[in-house]
Amino acid sequence: MVSAGLSQPSSTRLLADRLTTATVERLSGFGVETSVEVVELRDLGHDIINNLITGFPSPKLSAAVESLTAADGLIAVTPIFTASYSGLFKSFFDVVDPSALTDLPVLIGATGGTERHSLALDYAMRPLFTYLHSVVVPTSVYAASSDWGTGADGGTGALPDRMSRAAGELAALVRDSERSSRVIDPFALPAGFSPVGGYGAQ
């Protein structure tokens, strides 16, 4: 699970947690034992920027990317800023090899102040993961401030129904996924690479 929320507590993380819980419950119903890895981008902000500048990931960022690329499924949730995903969210996926998420089942979610930003899921987030050759589930989940209600429990409107439907779609894909048994090291060098050139080993 990748959450790009910036505040603490964060409605983005809350949505990501609810989607994760719903998906794990569905997988349990399928008899699938699940392990969840949480990538909180707020804690990786400096590491992501340093990687973009230097080209080298920190151990903490490297571990986060490796857990992502070895997963059988992903729940990715971002706040919507200026009609699109956050810069932190995009920067994280910029440091991931474009081929590392091929065939990865993905559930996309977003949070924002009003319902007007919900279309960002389809014109911004979905194309991003399509470009990365991931398999995005049909149902995306957007949560506006009003969806949480006064209790911040996701119990108002159609949000619980959308979460349940999206979780079911992701769980079905994760159940059949074999990615974790065949992914490669996202930082592995090409075969035959030599740091001193083609004749360095002779």
C-alpha positions in Angstrom: 0.0 0.0 0.0 1.3 3.4 -1.0 -0.1 6.5 0.8 0.9 10.0 -0.2 -0.9 11.9 2.6 1.1 14.8 4.1 -0.7 15.5 7.4 -1.0 13.4 10.5 -3.6 12.2 10.9 -4.3 12.0 7.1 -7.6 11.3 5.4 -5.5 9.8 2.5 -3.9 7.3 4.9 -7.4 6.6 6.4 -8.8 5.8 3.0 -5.7 3.6 2.1 -6.2 1.7 5.4 -9.9 1.1 4.8 -9.2 -0.1 1.3 -6.5 -2.4 2.5 -8.6 -3.9 5.3 -11.5 -4.5 2.8 -9.1 -6.2 0.4 -7.5 -8.4 3.0 -10.9 -9.5 4.2 -11.9 -10.5 0.6 -8.6 -12.4 0.2 -9.2 -14.2 3.4 -12.6 -15.3 2.0 -10.7 -16.7 -0.9 -8.4 -18.6 1.5 -5.4 -16.4 0.6 -3.0 -15.5 3.3 -1.9 -11.9 3.0 1.1 -9.8 4.0 0.7 -6.0 3.8 3.6 -3.6 3.3 2.9 0.1 4.0 4.9 2.8 2.1 4.2 6.2 3.7 5.6 8.7 1.2 5.6 11.5 3.8 8.5 9.7 5.5 10.4 9.3 2.2 10.2 12.9 0.9 13.9 13.8 1.3 15.0 10.4 0.0 12.9 10.7 -3.1 14.2 14.2 -3.9 17.8 13.1 -3.3 17.3 10.1 -5.6 15.9 12.3 -8.4 19.0 14.6 -8.1 21.7 12.0 -7.6 20.3 8.9 -9.2 21.0 6.8 -6.1 18.4 5.6 -3.7 18.9 5.6 0.0 18.5 2.2 1.8 15.1 3.2 3.1 13.8 4.2 -0.4 15.4 1.2 -2.0 13.6 -1.1 0.5 10.3 0.7 -0.3 10.7 0.3 -4.0 11.7 -3.4 -3.7 8.7 -4.2 -1.6 6.5 -2.5 -4.2 8.0 -4.2 -7.2 7.8 -7.6 -5.5 4.1 -7.2 -4.6 1.2 -9.2 -6.0 -1.1 -6.1 -5.7 -1.0 -2.4 -4.9 -3.4 0.1 -3.3 -2.2 3.6 -4.2 -3.9 6.6 -2.7 -3.0 10.3 -3.1 -4.5 13.7 -2.1 -5.6 15.7 -5.1 -3.7 19.0 -5.4 -4.4 21.5 -8.3 -6.6 19.0 -10.1 -4.1 16.1 -10.1 -2.1 13.7 -7.9 0.4 15.2 -5.5 4.0 16.0 -6.6 5.3 13.6 -3.9 3.2 10.8 -5.3 4.4 11.4 -8.9 8.0 11.8 -7.8 8.0 8.4 -6.0 6.8 6.6 -9.2 9.4 8.6 -11.2 12.1 6.8 -9.3 10.6 3.3 -10.0 11.8 1.6 -13.1 9.0 1.9 -15.8 8.9 -1.8 -16.4 9.0 -2.8 -12.7 5.2 -2.6 -12.3 4.2 -4.6 -15.4 1.0 -6.7 -14.8 0.7 -5.4 -11.2 -2.9 -5.3 -10.1 -3.6 -1.8 -8.8 -6.5 -0.1 -6.9 -6.3 3.6 -7.2 -7.8 6.0 -4.7 -7.7 9.7 -3.9 -8.9 12.3 -1.4 -9.9 15.9 -1.7 -12.0 18.7 -0.3 -14.9 18.4 -2.8 -16.4 15.9 -5.2 -15.3 18.1 -8.1 -11.8 16.6 -8.1 -13.0 13.0 -8.4 -12.3 12.9 -12.2 -8.6 13.2 -11.5 -8.6 9.5 -10.8 -9.5 8.8 -14.4 -7.7 11.5 -16.3 -4.5 11.5 -14.2 -4.0 8.4 -12.0 -5.3 5.8 -14.3 -3.2 6.9 -17.3 -0.1 6.9 -15.0 -0.5 3.2 -14.1 -1.6 2.3 -17.6 1.7 3.8 -18.8 3.5 1.6 -16.3 1.7 -1.4 -17.8 -0.1 -2.2 -14.5 -3.6 -3.7 -14.4 -5.9 -1.0 -12.8 -9.2 -2.3 -11.4 -12.3 -0.8 -13.0 -13.6 0.8 -9.7 -11.6 3.7 -8.4 -12.4 5.3 -5.0 -12.5 9.0 -4.3 -13.3 10.4 -0.9 -14.3 14.0 -0.4 -14.4 15.6 3.0 -18.2 15.1 3.2 -17.9 11.4 2.6 -16.3 10.8 6.0 -19.1 12.5 8.0 -18.6 13.9 11.4 -17.2 10.7 12.7 -14.6 10.4 9.9 -15.6 6.7 9.5 -16.4 6.5 5.8 -20.0 5.7 6.6 -21.8 8.3 4.6 -23.1 8.2 1.0 -21.8 5.6 -1.4 -18.2 5.5 -0.2 -18.5 2.1 1.6 -20.1 0.5 -1.4 -17.3 1.8 -3.7 -14.6 0.6 -1.3 -16.2 -2.8 -1.1 -16.6 -3.1 -4.9 -13.0 -2.0 -5.6 -11.6 -4.3 -2.9 -13.4 -7.2 -4.4 -12.0 -6.4 -7.9 -8.4 -6.1 -6.5 -8.7 -9.3 -4.4 -9.7 -11.3 -7.4 -6.7 -10.2 -9.4 -4.3 -10.6 -6.4 -5.6 -14.1 -5.9 -4.5 -15.1 -9.4 -1.3 -13.1 -9.4 2.1 -14.8 -9.6 4.2 -11.6 -9.7 5.9 -12.1 -6.4 7.4 -15.4 -7.6 8.9 -13.9 -10.8 9.8 -10.2 -10.3 13.4 -9.2 -10.8 15.6 -6.8 -8.8 14.5 -3.3 -9.8 18.0 -2.0 -9.3 19.8 -4.9 -11.1 22.3 -3.9 -13.8 22.0 -5.3 -17.3 23.8 -8.6 -18.1 27.3 -7.9 -19.3 27.5 -4.4 -17.7 31.1 -3.3 -16.8 31.7 -0.1 -14.8 35.0 0.4 -16.8 33.7 -0.3 -20.3 33.6 -3.2 -22.6 37.2 -4.1 -22.3 37.6 -3.6 -18.6 37.5 -7.3 -17.6 40.2 -8.4 -20.1 
